[in-house]
């Protein structure tokens, strides 16, 4: 796709994964939207950081554990997952509490590279300002 | 068009939706796959099984059925260009590899597939 038709899309995720349908809906829109070959980024802010927690177990709430699906995003060329450091810290979390999410770089002999990018609030604000399209969940 | 709402095989009754996708993925067996394939006018060959098994592994790992272009890309990576070829996949599953093969694999309809 030519660059002039390629827009910067940012999906902002602010809610915990299972209390509402927002997280799953966002993930599905991202997967469907990936077919349009845009420049896609995801942002995880506030309770949205819980979506990336390692070792999720949904048996007790009777919902599908869709956390594994975030690891498929790399296959869909969605490889920039920005996590706000302050949101983690406010919840007593660190990067260690999150799932490792990687993508395979076709241009580098399929080397696995991290998709999670940790940014502070000011960097997140700048990222949001730089986008063409913002979808908030 | 069949009017049944469940597949029946060897005493097993496996409910499906109006399009033939299994309601409970846990009920899937290879025998059931053969039966679903038959209702899709497909005779399962080793090439068909390769795709169906690949889809089941992908689902197990990521909890989604991949879109067709992802299936092509990943099949190429795993089995080579000959297998990871959209035309070859459509030859095996004329109504769409992701859609039809997913149904036979007992998986939900792929996200974004209409």
gemmi code that builds the backbone of each chain (N, CA, C; Angstrom):
import gemmi

chains = {
    "A": [
        ("UNK", (0.855, -1.195, 0.000), (0.000, 0.000, 0.000), (0.888, 1.242, 0.000)),
        ("UNK", (0.531, 2.242, -0.826), (1.356, 3.442, -0.909), (1.269, 4.222, 0.402)),
        ("UNK", (2.342, 4.930, 0.701), (2.430, 5.604, 1.989), (1.351, 6.655, 2.211)),
        ("UNK", (0.933, 7.304, 1.104), (-0.050, 8.387, 1.292), (-1.407, 7.856, 1.757)),
        ("UNK", (-1.674, 6.572, 1.485), (-2.938, 5.993, 1.935), (-2.824, 5.320, 3.300)),
        ("UNK", (-1.616, 5.297, 3.807), (-1.372, 4.609, 5.064), (-1.499, 5.585, 6.213)),
        ("UNK", (-2.415, 5.307, 7.110), (-2.621, 6.215, 8.232), (-2.137, 5.592, 9.527)),
        ("UNK", (-1.839, 6.471, 10.469), (-1.418, 6.012, 11.800), (-2.659, 5.810, 12.658)),
        ("UNK", (-2.922, 4.551, 12.979), (-4.079, 4.169, 13.806), (-3.604, 3.838, 15.208)),
        ("UNK", (-4.289, 4.408, 16.190), (-3.977, 4.053, 17.581), (-5.248, 3.555, 18.265)),
        ("UNK", (-5.153, 2.359, 18.813), (-6.256, 1.804, 19.605), (-5.894, 1.982, 21.075)),
        ("UNK", (-6.713, 2.744, 21.799), (-6.430, 2.999, 23.213), (-7.279, 2.074, 24.085)),
        ("UNK", (-6.605, 1.322, 24.937), (-7.287, 0.358, 25.814), (-7.158, 0.811, 27.258)),
        ("UNK", (-8.296, 1.100, 27.884), (-8.280, 1.666, 29.242), (-8.980, 0.796, 30.274)),
        ("UNK", (-9.562, -0.322, 29.840), (-10.383, -1.090, 30.788), (-9.812, -2.476, 31.057)),
        ("UNK", (-10.123, -2.992, 32.244), (-9.693, -4.342, 32.611), (-10.363, -5.352, 31.670)),
        ("UNK", (-9.732, -6.513, 31.464), (-10.166, -7.409, 30.392), (-11.546, -8.044, 30.532)),
        ("UNK", (-11.997, -8.425, 31.723), (-13.180, -9.280, 31.760), (-14.442, -8.657, 32.383)),
        ("UNK", (-14.332, -7.493, 33.009), (-15.516, -6.886, 33.625), (-16.491, -6.339, 32.599)),
        ("UNK", (-15.955, -5.932, 31.460), (-16.780, -5.412, 30.369), (-16.313, -6.072, 29.080)),
        ("UNK", (-17.006, -5.773, 27.993), (-16.675, -6.398, 26.712), (-15.640, -5.557, 25.929)),
        ("UNK", (-15.257, -4.380, 26.477), (-14.401, -3.460, 25.718), (-13.091, -4.082, 25.236)),
        ("UNK", (-12.397, -4.800, 26.114), (-11.072, -5.313, 25.755), (-11.155, -6.308, 24.599)),
        ("UNK", (-12.116, -7.220, 24.696), (-12.265, -8.224, 23.641), (-12.715, -7.580, 22.334)),
        ("UNK", (-13.641, -6.620, 22.444), (-14.111, -5.923, 21.235), (-12.953, -5.185, 20.568)),
        ("UNK", (-12.137, -4.516, 21.375), (-10.993, -3.795, 20.843), (-10.064, -4.748, 20.096)),
        ("UNK", (-9.779, -5.869, 20.727), (-8.872, -6.854, 20.133), (-9.432, -7.367, 18.799)),
        ("UNK", (-10.723, -7.598, 18.748), (-11.328, -8.094, 17.512), (-11.288, -7.033, 16.421)),
        ("UNK", (-11.525, -5.777, 16.791), (-11.458, -4.701, 15.795), (-10.021, -4.581, 15.268)),
        ("UNK", (-9.055, -4.713, 16.160), (-7.653, -4.640, 15.742), (-7.349, -5.752, 14.732)),
        ("UNK", (-7.814, -6.968, 15.022), (-7.526, -8.110, 14.142), (-8.205, -7.932, 12.781)),
        ("UNK", (-9.438, -7.445, 12.799), (-10.154, -7.219, 11.535), (-9.497, -6.070, 10.773)),
        ("UNK", (-9.218, -4.981, 11.518), (-8.628, -3.792, 10.891), (-7.250, -4.052, 10.309)),
        ("UNK", (-6.570, -5.091, 10.806), (-5.212, -5.389, 10.340), (-5.187, -5.694, 8.851)),
        ("UNK", (-6.335, -6.124, 8.305), (-6.401, -6.440, 6.879), (-6.176, -5.201, 6.015)),
        ("UNK", (-6.373, -4.007, 6.592), (-6.266, -2.782, 5.804), (-4.856, -2.225, 5.744)),
        ("UNK", (-3.909, -2.945, 6.339), (-2.490, -2.606, 6.240), (-2.180, -1.164, 6.593)),
        ("UNK", (-2.702, -0.706, 7.723), (-2.389, 0.624, 8.201), (-1.231, 0.545, 9.201)),
        ("UNK", (-0.767, 1.710, 9.633), (0.312, 1.750, 10.627), (-0.323, 1.721, 12.012)),
        ("UNK", (-0.442, 0.524, 12.569), (-1.244, 0.335, 13.784), (-0.393, 0.299, 15.052)),
        ("UNK", (-0.861, 1.019, 16.065), (-0.277, 0.920, 17.407), (-1.406, 0.681, 18.407)),
        ("UNK", (-1.046, 0.044, 19.510), (-2.005, -0.132, 20.604), (-1.441, 0.576, 21.836)),
        ("UNK", (-2.325, 1.188, 22.608), (-1.888, 1.810, 23.855), (-2.654, 1.171, 25.014)),
        ("UNK", (-1.939, 0.909, 26.091), (-2.554, 0.336, 27.291), (-2.348, 1.313, 28.438)),
        ("UNK", (-3.473, 1.873, 28.887), (-3.449, 2.939, 29.889), (-4.463, 2.592, 30.982)),
        ("UNK", (-4.254, 3.150, 32.184), (-5.164, 2.908, 33.317), (-5.355, 1.395, 33.515)),
        ("UNK", (-6.611, 0.952, 33.765), (-6.850, -0.479, 33.984), (-6.580, -1.319, 32.730)),
        ("UNK", (-6.389, -0.662, 31.593), (-6.077, -1.380, 30.354), (-4.821, -2.225, 30.469)),
        ("UNK", (-3.905, -1.829, 31.367), (-2.665, -2.614, 31.510), (-2.955, -4.030, 32.014)),
        ("UNK", (-4.090, -4.190, 32.708), (-4.445, -5.542, 33.188), (-4.666, -6.520, 32.031)),
        ("UNK", (-4.993, -6.002, 30.842), (-5.223, -6.881, 29.691), (-3.986, -7.698, 29.353)),
        ("UNK", (-2.822, -7.174, 29.730), (-1.562, -7.821, 29.341), (-0.948, -8.665, 30.459)),
        ("UNK", (-1.684, -8.817, 31.563), (-1.151, -9.586, 32.693), (-0.814, -11.026, 32.294)),
        ("UNK", (0.297, -11.516, 32.829), (0.673, -12.915, 32.606), (-0.235, -13.826, 33.428)),
        ("UNK", (-0.303, -15.081, 33.031), (-1.004, -16.144, 33.782), (-2.458, -15.827, 34.107)),
        ("UNK", (-3.186, -15.314, 33.126), (-4.608, -15.058, 33.360), (-5.363, -16.386, 33.417)),
        ("UNK", (-6.322, -16.452, 34.329), (-7.133, -17.657, 34.475), (-8.590, -17.219, 34.593)),
        ("UNK", (-9.396, -17.562, 33.588), (-10.770, -17.051, 33.533), (-11.797, -18.106, 33.939)),
        ("UNK", (-11.311, -19.248, 34.420), (-12.234, -20.347, 34.735), (-13.362, -19.883, 35.657)),
        ("UNK", (-13.022, -19.107, 36.685), (-14.007, -18.713, 37.685), (-15.067, -17.761, 37.126)),
        ("UNK", (-14.718, -16.956, 36.122), (-15.704, -16.024, 35.564), (-16.429, -16.610, 34.353)),
        ("UNK", (-16.017, -17.797, 33.938), (-16.701, -18.469, 32.835), (-16.571, -17.752, 31.500)),
        ("UNK", (-15.476, -17.015, 31.305), (-15.254, -16.371, 30.008), (-14.035, -16.973, 29.325)),
        ("UNK", (-13.999, -16.837, 28.004), (-12.841, -17.329, 27.272), (-11.618, -16.507, 27.655)),
        ("UNK", (-10.513, -17.184, 27.902), (-9.262, -16.487, 28.195), (-8.642, -16.057, 26.870)),
        ("UNK", (-8.892, -14.787, 26.499), (-8.385, -14.340, 25.191), (-7.005, -13.697, 25.300)),
        ("UNK", (-6.380, -13.815, 26.471), (-5.082, -13.148, 26.608), (-4.031, -13.722, 25.653)),
        ("UNK", (-4.184, -15.012, 25.315), (-3.211, -15.613, 24.385), (-3.252, -14.950, 23.015)),
        ("UNK", (-4.392, -14.361, 22.694), (-4.564, -13.790, 21.361), (-3.657, -12.575, 21.137)),
        ("UNK", (-3.287, -11.871, 22.219), (-2.376, -10.728, 22.046), (-1.052, -11.176, 21.420)),
        ("UNK", (-0.696, -12.448, 21.684), (0.569, -12.950, 21.148), (0.491, -13.250, 19.656)),
        ("UNK", (-0.749, -13.274, 19.097), (-0.895, -13.489, 17.655), (-0.789, -12.177, 16.881)),
        ("UNK", (-0.824, -11.046, 17.586), (-0.851, -9.748, 16.900), (0.355, -9.563, 15.984)),
        ("UNK", (1.493, -10.105, 16.377), (2.695, -9.986, 15.558), (2.487, -10.559, 14.163)),
        ("UNK", (1.757, -11.686, 14.072), (1.457, -12.307, 12.779), (0.638, -11.358, 11.912)),
        ("UNK", (-0.153, -10.511, 12.573), (-1.029, -9.572, 11.879), (-0.354, -8.215, 11.663)),
        ("UNK", (0.983, -8.178, 11.818), (1.767, -6.961, 11.631), (1.408, -5.861, 12.629)),
        ("UNK", (0.845, -6.235, 13.755), (0.579, -5.266, 14.823), (1.658, -5.496, 15.870)),
        ("UNK", (2.652, -4.611, 15.874), (3.882, -4.904, 16.603), (4.321, -3.789, 17.536)),
        ("UNK", (3.443, -2.819, 17.745), (3.775, -1.717, 18.661), (2.692, -1.627, 19.723)),
        ("UNK", (2.982, -2.211, 20.870), (2.040, -2.199, 21.985), (2.633, -1.321, 23.093)),
        ("UNK", (2.133, -0.086, 23.196), (2.680, 0.875, 24.154), (1.989, 0.735, 25.508)),
        ("UNK", (2.787, 0.591, 26.540), (2.254, 0.430, 27.894), (2.711, 1.623, 28.725)),
        ("UNK", (1.769, 2.285, 29.396), (2.130, 3.459, 30.178), (2.711, 3.055, 31.537)),
        ("UNK", (3.921, 3.500, 31.784), (4.634, 3.116, 33.025), (3.880, 3.553, 34.277)),
        ("UNK", (3.334, 4.770, 34.260), (2.636, 5.273, 35.458), (1.430, 4.397, 35.791)),
        ("UNK", (0.712, 3.935, 34.748), (-0.469, 3.101, 34.991), (-0.073, 1.786, 35.656)),
        ("UNK", (1.067, 1.247, 35.237), (1.573, 0.023, 35.884), (1.902, 0.317, 37.344)),
        ("UNK", (2.689, 1.364, 37.575), (3.164, 1.683, 38.925), (1.999, 1.957, 39.868)),
        ("UNK", (0.977, 2.685, 39.380), (-0.181, 3.009, 40.228), (-0.918, 1.748, 40.686)),
        ("UNK", (-0.734, 0.660, 39.950), (-1.402, -0.611, 40.289), (-0.439, -1.609, 40.927)),
        ("UNK", (0.716, -1.114, 41.297), (1.697, -1.980, 41.941), (2.274, -3.026, 41.010)),
        ("UNK", (2.273, -2.733, 39.712), (2.763, -3.695, 38.719), (4.073, -3.231, 38.100)),
        ("UNK", (4.816, -4.218, 37.570), (5.997, -3.893, 36.783), (5.919, -4.681, 35.489)),
        ("UNK", (6.865, -4.422, 34.604), (6.919, -5.136, 33.328), (6.971, -6.645, 33.540)),
        ("UNK", (7.541, -7.050, 34.654), (7.669, -8.489, 34.966), (6.324, -9.186, 35.121)),
        ("UNK", (5.282, -8.427, 35.459), (3.960, -9.018, 35.668), (3.203, -9.240, 34.348)),
        ("UNK", (3.761, -8.737, 33.252), (3.056, -8.828, 31.963), (3.537, -10.017, 31.148)),
        ("UNK", (2.692, -10.442, 30.214), (3.079, -11.538, 29.316), (4.191, -11.052, 28.395)),
        ("UNK", (5.154, -11.903, 28.094), (6.083, -11.522, 27.035), (5.346, -11.595, 25.697)),
        ("UNK", (5.384, -10.530, 24.943), (4.747, -10.540, 23.615), (5.815, -10.163, 22.594)),
        ("UNK", (6.015, -11.046, 21.631), (7.074, -10.823, 20.644), (6.510, -10.957, 19.234)),
        ("UNK", (7.266, -10.477, 18.269), (6.924, -10.726, 16.870), (8.164, -11.249, 16.165)),
        ("UNK", (7.936, -11.909, 15.023), (9.062, -12.412, 14.236), (9.381, -11.414, 13.137)),
        ("UNK", (10.616, -10.951, 13.109), (11.027, -9.972, 12.105), (11.470, -10.689, 10.829)),
        ("UNK", (10.605, -10.611, 9.784), (10.895, -11.297, 8.508), (12.203, -10.789, 7.891)),
        ("UNK", (12.518, -9.517, 8.147), (13.697, -8.924, 7.528), (14.967, -9.210, 8.314)),
        ("UNK", (14.839, -9.950, 9.406), (16.000, -10.241, 10.236), (15.995, -11.732, 10.589)),
        ("UNK", (15.801, -12.577, 9.550), (15.838, -14.026, 9.708), (14.863, -14.516, 10.787)),
        ("UNK", (13.695, -13.894, 10.821), (12.621, -14.281, 11.752), (13.047, -14.218, 13.215)),
        ("UNK", (13.950, -13.300, 13.518), (14.354, -13.115, 14.920), (13.156, -12.624, 15.723)),
        ("UNK", (13.013, -13.149, 16.935), (11.909, -12.697, 17.794), (12.278, -11.390, 18.481)),
        ("UNK", (11.394, -10.409, 18.357), (11.644, -9.102, 18.965), (10.446, -8.692, 19.804)),
        ("UNK", (10.693, -7.942, 20.874), (9.582, -7.581, 21.762), (8.618, -6.578, 21.127)),
        ("UNK", (7.318, -6.805, 21.341), (6.298, -5.869, 20.848), (5.920, -4.838, 21.910)),
        ("UNK", (6.169, -5.166, 23.183), (5.793, -4.241, 24.257), (6.805, -3.105, 24.358)),
        ("UNK", (6.277, -1.870, 24.376), (7.134, -0.690, 24.491), (6.636, 0.099, 25.702)),
        ("UNK", (7.520, 0.318, 26.660), (7.104, 0.995, 27.891), (7.426, 2.483, 27.786)),
        ("UNK", (6.398, 3.306, 27.971), (6.584, 4.757, 27.832), (5.987, 5.462, 29.058)),
        ("UNK", (6.491, 6.676, 29.324), (5.891, 7.426, 30.430), (4.729, 8.274, 29.894)),
        ("UNK", (4.059, 8.953, 30.829), (2.821, 9.655, 30.476), (3.058, 10.722, 29.403)),
        ("UNK", (4.163, 11.427, 29.496), (4.458, 12.479, 28.518), (4.698, 11.874, 27.136)),
        ("UNK", (5.402, 10.753, 27.113), (5.652, 10.084, 25.825), (4.350, 9.556, 25.232)),
        ("UNK", (3.472, 9.051, 26.117), (2.173, 8.557, 25.660), (1.354, 9.700, 25.054)),
        ("UNK", (1.395, 10.858, 25.699), (0.657, 12.019, 25.194), (1.175, 12.406, 23.810)),
        ("UNK", (2.489, 12.374, 23.653), (3.082, 12.722, 22.357), (2.685, 11.693, 21.298)),
        ("UNK", (2.651, 10.422, 21.703), (2.253, 9.353, 20.776), (0.816, 9.588, 20.291)),
        ("UNK", (-0.061, 9.925, 21.238), (-1.469, 10.141, 20.894), (-1.595, 11.321, 19.932)),
        ("UNK", (-0.830, 12.389, 20.217), (-0.883, 13.578, 19.341), (-0.429, 13.269, 17.921)),
        ("UNK", (0.454, 12.297, 17.761), (1.050, 12.029, 16.441), (0.180, 11.149, 15.545)),
        ("UNK", (-0.991, 10.718, 16.042), (-1.804, 9.768, 15.277), (-2.779, 10.449, 14.316)),
        ("UNK", (-3.174, 9.727, 13.278), (-4.216, 10.208, 12.360), (-5.599, 9.787, 12.845)),
        ("UNK", (-5.685, 8.559, 13.344), (-6.980, 8.019, 13.766), (-6.820, 7.409, 15.159)),
        ("UNK", (-7.741, 7.748, 16.052), (-7.677, 7.194, 17.409), (-8.994, 6.505, 17.737)),
        ("UNK", (-8.911, 5.267, 18.161), (-10.106, 4.529, 18.579), (-9.933, 4.180, 20.048)),
        ("UNK", (-10.895, 4.592, 20.855), (-10.756, 4.435, 22.297), (-11.735, 3.395, 22.829)),
        ("UNK", (-11.192, 2.466, 23.595), (-12.019, 1.400, 24.174), (-11.891, 1.387, 25.686)),
    ],
    "B": [
        ("UNK", (-29.224, -27.664, 1.329), (-28.967, -27.175, 2.694), (-29.602, -28.125, 3.706)),
        ("UNK", (-28.813, -28.605, 4.610), (-29.316, -29.500, 5.641), (-30.078, -28.699, 6.702)),
        ("UNK", (-31.070, -29.331, 7.312), (-31.845, -28.625, 8.338), (-31.440, -29.059, 9.741)),
        ("UNK", (-30.549, -30.024, 9.857), (-30.201, -30.522, 11.197), (-29.449, -29.455, 11.997)),
        ("UNK", (-29.602, -29.534, 13.297), (-28.929, -28.570, 14.156), (-27.851, -29.236, 15.002)),
        ("UNK", (-27.645, -30.542, 14.752), (-26.586, -31.236, 15.475), (-25.991, -32.313, 14.573)),
        ("UNK", (-24.696, -32.543, 14.727), (-24.063, -33.677, 14.058), (-24.227, -34.875, 14.982)),
        ("UNK", (-24.478, -36.038, 14.382), (-24.588, -37.247, 15.194), (-23.655, -38.304, 14.645)),
        ("UNK", (-22.834, -38.822, 15.542), (-21.884, -39.855, 15.124), (-21.535, -40.738, 16.315)),
        ("UNK", (-21.632, -42.023, 16.112), (-21.324, -43.012, 17.159), (-21.974, -42.661, 18.504)),
        ("UNK", (-23.228, -42.251, 18.457), (-23.925, -41.937, 19.702), (-23.626, -40.552, 20.250)),
        ("UNK", (-22.676, -39.844, 19.615), (-22.355, -38.484, 20.054), (-23.255, -37.489, 19.311)),
        ("UNK", (-23.871, -36.605, 20.067), (-24.672, -35.540, 19.460), (-23.938, -34.223, 19.691)),
        ("UNK", (-23.490, -33.607, 18.606), (-22.714, -32.368, 18.721), (-23.492, -31.237, 18.060)),
        ("UNK", (-23.973, -30.322, 18.874), (-24.778, -29.211, 18.339), (-23.914, -28.257, 17.525)),
        ("UNK", (-24.544, -27.669, 16.501), (-23.839, -26.654, 15.721), (-24.772, -25.484, 15.459)),
        ("UNK", (-24.185, -24.361, 15.028), (-25.006, -23.185, 14.736), (-25.594, -23.311, 13.331)),
        ("UNK", (-26.311, -22.276, 12.908), (-27.017, -22.366, 11.615), (-26.073, -22.511, 10.432)),
        ("UNK", (-24.795, -22.167, 10.639), (-23.833, -22.306, 9.548), (-22.997, -23.588, 9.643)),
        ("UNK", (-23.223, -24.355, 10.699), (-22.521, -25.628, 10.807), (-21.299, -25.614, 11.708)),
        ("UNK", (-21.024, -24.466, 12.365), (-19.882, -24.411, 13.289), (-20.273, -25.044, 14.618)),
        ("UNK", (-19.386, -25.877, 15.144), (-19.651, -26.565, 16.411), (-19.891, -25.565, 17.535)),
        ("UNK", (-20.851, -25.868, 18.392), (-21.094, -24.975, 19.538), (-20.079, -25.237, 20.637)),
        ("UNK", (-19.684, -26.488, 20.796), (-18.717, -26.832, 21.841), (-17.497, -27.473, 21.205)),
        ("UNK", (-16.436, -26.688, 21.144), (-15.194, -27.136, 20.506), (-14.659, -28.413, 21.174)),
        ("UNK", (-15.028, -28.601, 22.442), (-14.571, -29.760, 23.205), (-15.131, -31.088, 22.692)),
        ("UNK", (-16.196, -31.015, 21.871), (-16.796, -32.249, 21.357), (-16.111, -32.764, 20.096)),
        ("UNK", (-15.154, -32.006, 19.592), (-14.526, -32.364, 18.330), (-13.744, -33.676, 18.418)),
        ("UNK", (-13.892, -34.510, 17.405), (-13.049, -35.701, 17.233), (-12.709, -35.778, 15.743)),
        ("UNK", (-11.657, -36.519, 15.402), (-11.341, -36.686, 13.974), (-12.514, -37.291, 13.192)),
        ("UNK", (-13.261, -38.203, 13.816), (-14.415, -38.808, 13.135), (-15.471, -37.748, 12.842)),
        ("UNK", (-15.684, -36.860, 13.823), (-16.636, -35.777, 13.634), (-16.173, -34.866, 12.493)),
        ("UNK", (-14.866, -34.630, 12.423), (-14.309, -33.803, 11.347), (-14.657, -34.399, 9.983)),
        ("UNK", (-14.529, -35.725, 9.863), (-14.860, -36.404, 8.603), (-16.327, -36.163, 8.244)),
        ("UNK", (-17.176, -36.224, 9.270), (-18.609, -36.039, 9.054), (-18.928, -34.596, 8.621)),
        ("UNK", (-18.316, -33.632, 9.306), (-18.531, -32.224, 8.935), (-18.040, -32.005, 7.501)),
        ("UNK", (-16.876, -32.595, 7.186), (-16.317, -32.455, 5.838), (-17.304, -32.987, 4.797)),
        ("UNK", (-17.904, -34.127, 5.109), (-18.861, -34.721, 4.175), (-20.031, -33.771, 3.923)),
        ("UNK", (-20.507, -33.112, 4.996), (-21.612, -32.170, 4.823), (-21.180, -30.943, 4.009)),
        ("UNK", (-19.877, -30.751, 3.887), (-19.338, -29.662, 3.057), (-18.904, -30.191, 1.680)),
        ("UNK", (-19.266, -31.428, 1.365), (-18.847, -32.086, 0.116), (-17.325, -32.133, -0.046)),
        ("UNK", (-16.653, -32.407, 1.052), (-15.194, -32.522, 0.991), (-14.778, -33.914, 1.464)),
        ("UNK", (-13.950, -34.582, 0.662), (-13.357, -35.845, 1.092), (-11.984, -35.528, 1.680)),
        ("UNK", (-11.826, -35.869, 2.937), (-10.581, -35.511, 3.621), (-9.399, -36.330, 3.090)),
        ("UNK", (-8.343, -35.615, 2.665), (-7.092, -36.243, 2.246), (-6.015, -35.793, 3.233)),
        ("UNK", (-4.822, -36.390, 3.170), (-3.743, -35.918, 4.065), (-3.492, -34.407, 3.936)),
        ("UNK", (-3.646, -33.857, 2.732), (-3.450, -32.409, 2.557), (-4.504, -31.610, 3.320)),
        ("UNK", (-5.748, -32.108, 3.299), (-6.803, -31.439, 4.078), (-6.472, -31.501, 5.574)),
        ("UNK", (-6.043, -32.674, 6.004), (-5.745, -32.852, 7.432), (-4.618, -31.944, 7.893)),
        ("UNK", (-3.639, -31.722, 6.994), (-2.516, -30.854, 7.348), (-3.023, -29.459, 7.719)),
        ("UNK", (-3.981, -28.955, 6.923), (-4.534, -27.618, 7.176), (-5.374, -27.626, 8.455)),
        ("UNK", (-6.235, -28.647, 8.578), (-7.119, -28.735, 9.750), (-6.293, -28.844, 11.030)),
        ("UNK", (-5.285, -29.702, 11.010), (-4.439, -29.849, 12.196), (-3.669, -28.568, 12.505)),
        ("UNK", (-3.222, -27.893, 11.436), (-2.504, -26.633, 11.645), (-3.415, -25.607, 12.322)),
        ("UNK", (-4.667, -25.521, 11.836), (-5.627, -24.571, 12.422), (-5.898, -24.875, 13.885)),
        ("UNK", (-6.004, -26.160, 14.208), (-6.260, -26.540, 15.604), (-5.078, -26.165, 16.499)),
        ("UNK", (-3.862, -26.357, 15.980), (-2.674, -25.968, 16.749), (-2.617, -24.453, 16.937)),
        ("UNK", (-2.953, -23.721, 15.886), (-2.931, -22.257, 15.962), (-3.946, -21.784, 16.997)),
        ("UNK", (-5.127, -22.391, 16.983), (-6.175, -22.023, 17.930), (-5.754, -22.332, 19.362)),
        ("UNK", (-5.154, -23.493, 19.533), (-4.673, -23.894, 20.858), (-3.684, -22.861, 21.405)),
        ("UNK", (-2.817, -22.381, 20.508), (-1.787, -21.444, 20.962), (-2.311, -20.023, 21.154)),
        ("UNK", (-3.204, -19.570, 20.266), (-3.602, -18.150, 20.278), (-5.083, -17.900, 20.569)),
        ("UNK", (-5.884, -18.958, 20.669), (-7.320, -18.818, 20.942), (-8.079, -18.079, 19.843)),
        ("UNK", (-7.527, -18.042, 18.643), (-8.281, -17.521, 17.498), (-7.988, -18.381, 16.275)),
        ("UNK", (-8.922, -18.345, 15.330), (-8.666, -18.926, 14.020), (-8.046, -17.818, 13.174)),
        ("UNK", (-6.957, -18.101, 12.477), (-6.288, -17.038, 11.728), (-7.061, -16.631, 10.476)),
        ("UNK", (-6.889, -15.377, 10.057), (-7.422, -14.916, 8.766), (-6.681, -15.653, 7.645)),
        ("UNK", (-7.276, -15.697, 6.460), (-6.693, -16.478, 5.360), (-5.249, -16.068, 5.069)),
        ("UNK", (-5.007, -14.758, 5.013), (-3.641, -14.341, 4.652), (-2.628, -14.756, 5.715)),
        ("UNK", (-3.081, -14.824, 6.967), (-2.174, -15.276, 8.030), (-1.946, -16.781, 7.892)),
        ("UNK", (-3.010, -17.498, 7.545), (-2.899, -18.943, 7.324), (-1.881, -19.228, 6.218)),
        ("UNK", (-1.990, -18.483, 5.123), (-1.064, -18.656, 3.999), (0.374, -18.402, 4.451)),
        ("UNK", (0.556, -17.300, 5.164), (1.896, -16.916, 5.620), (2.491, -17.978, 6.558)),
        ("UNK", (1.675, -18.424, 7.497), (2.178, -19.372, 8.492), (2.386, -20.769, 7.905)),
        ("UNK", (1.508, -21.168, 6.967), (1.678, -22.465, 6.298), (2.962, -22.453, 5.460)),
        ("UNK", (3.241, -21.320, 4.830), (4.466, -21.186, 4.048), (5.680, -21.374, 4.949)),
        ("UNK", (5.621, -20.723, 6.104), (6.736, -20.792, 7.041), (6.960, -22.246, 7.490)),
        ("UNK", (5.845, -22.962, 7.736), (5.958, -24.299, 8.303), (6.177, -25.392, 7.265)),
        ("UNK", (5.445, -25.295, 6.137), (5.474, -26.404, 5.172), (6.082, -26.032, 3.824)),
        ("UNK", (6.442, -24.769, 3.636), (7.014, -24.360, 2.360), (5.990, -23.698, 1.449)),
        ("UNK", (6.502, -23.088, 0.391), (5.683, -22.281, -0.514), (4.548, -23.064, -1.171)),
        ("UNK", (4.813, -24.351, -1.489), (3.828, -25.165, -2.198), (2.532, -25.300, -1.389)),
        ("UNK", (2.689, -25.468, -0.062), (1.522, -25.654, 0.815), (0.930, -24.312, 1.234)),
        ("UNK", (1.799, -23.337, 1.410), (1.336, -22.023, 1.834), (0.969, -21.188, 0.638)),
        ("UNK", (0.006, -21.698, -0.117), (-0.351, -21.050, -1.360), (-1.866, -20.889, -1.385)),
        ("UNK", (-2.312, -19.665, -1.580), (-3.748, -19.387, -1.500), (-4.554, -20.244, -2.475)),
        ("UNK", (-4.017, -20.384, -3.697), (-4.730, -21.173, -4.708), (-4.852, -22.631, -4.286)),
        ("UNK", (-3.754, -23.179, -3.768), (-3.756, -24.576, -3.332), (-4.746, -24.764, -2.185)),
        ("UNK", (-4.807, -23.781, -1.282), (-5.719, -23.879, -0.144), (-7.176, -23.802, -0.605)),
        ("UNK", (-7.435, -22.942, -1.595), (-8.802, -22.854, -2.123), (-9.175, -24.099, -2.922)),
        ("UNK", (-8.175, -24.770, -3.499), (-8.454, -26.023, -4.203), (-8.915, -27.084, -3.206)),
        ("UNK", (-8.333, -27.064, -2.007), (-8.712, -28.022, -0.970), (-10.063, -27.650, -0.353)),
        ("UNK", (-10.249, -26.353, -0.120), (-11.464, -25.868, 0.552), (-12.095, -24.770, -0.309)),
        ("UNK", (-12.923, -25.177, -1.283), (-13.418, -24.224, -2.293), (-14.183, -23.033, -1.722)),
        ("UNK", (-14.867, -23.205, -0.588), (-15.631, -22.089, -0.033), (-14.817, -21.245, 0.944)),
        ("UNK", (-13.524, -21.353, 0.839), (-12.663, -20.541, 1.687), (-11.946, -21.402, 2.703)),
        ("UNK", (-10.605, -21.393, 2.680), (-9.835, -22.257, 3.572), (-10.092, -21.944, 5.047)),
        ("UNK", (-10.105, -20.670, 5.407), (-10.284, -20.356, 6.821), (-11.691, -20.756, 7.259)),
        ("UNK", (-12.663, -20.368, 6.449), (-14.047, -20.607, 6.798), (-14.383, -22.095, 6.842)),
        ("UNK", (-14.107, -22.794, 5.755), (-14.496, -24.200, 5.655), (-13.603, -25.108, 6.499)),
        ("UNK", (-12.312, -24.854, 6.457), (-11.391, -25.697, 7.225), (-11.598, -25.495, 8.721)),
        ("UNK", (-11.925, -24.273, 9.115), (-12.186, -24.012, 10.538), (-13.407, -24.778, 11.005)),
        ("UNK", (-14.417, -24.821, 10.153), (-15.636, -25.546, 10.514), (-15.304, -27.021, 10.730)),
        ("UNK", (-14.518, -27.588, 9.827), (-14.140, -29.000, 9.934), (-13.246, -29.226, 11.157)),
        ("UNK", (-12.450, -28.203, 11.489), (-11.550, -28.312, 12.642), (-12.282, -28.091, 13.967)),
        ("UNK", (-13.585, -27.769, 13.876), (-14.359, -27.576, 15.105), (-14.185, -26.211, 15.740)),
        ("UNK", (-13.530, -25.277, 15.008), (-13.239, -23.953, 15.568), (-14.371, -22.978, 15.264)),
        ("UNK", (-14.422, -21.868, 16.016), (-15.411, -20.842, 15.685), (-15.078, -20.209, 14.336)),
        ("UNK", (-16.058, -19.548, 13.783), (-15.848, -18.820, 12.524), (-14.756, -17.772, 12.733)),
        ("UNK", (-13.809, -17.665, 11.783), (-12.707, -16.725, 11.989), (-13.208, -15.295, 12.196)),
        ("UNK", (-12.545, -14.573, 13.065), (-12.879, -13.178, 13.324), (-12.782, -12.372, 12.033)),
        ("UNK", (-13.822, -11.615, 11.748), (-13.772, -10.760, 10.569), (-14.186, -11.464, 9.305)),
        ("UNK", (-14.554, -12.726, 9.433), (-14.956, -13.500, 8.270), (-16.479, -13.384, 8.137)),
        ("UNK", (-16.974, -12.849, 7.008), (-18.424, -12.683, 6.884), (-19.009, -13.609, 5.824)),
    ],
}
model = gemmi.Model(1)
for chain_id, residues in chains.items():
    chain = gemmi.Chain(chain_id)
    for i, (resn, *xyz) in enumerate(residues, 1):
        res = gemmi.Residue()
        res.name, res.seqid = resn, gemmi.SeqId(i, " ")
        for name, pos in zip(("N", "CA", "C"), xyz):
            atom = gemmi.Atom()
            atom.name, atom.element = name, gemmi.Element(name[0])
            atom.pos, atom.b_iso = gemmi.Position(*pos), 0.0
            res.add_atom(atom)
        chain.add_residue(res)
    model.add_chain(chain)
structure = gemmi.Structure()
structure.add_model(model)
structure.setup_entities()
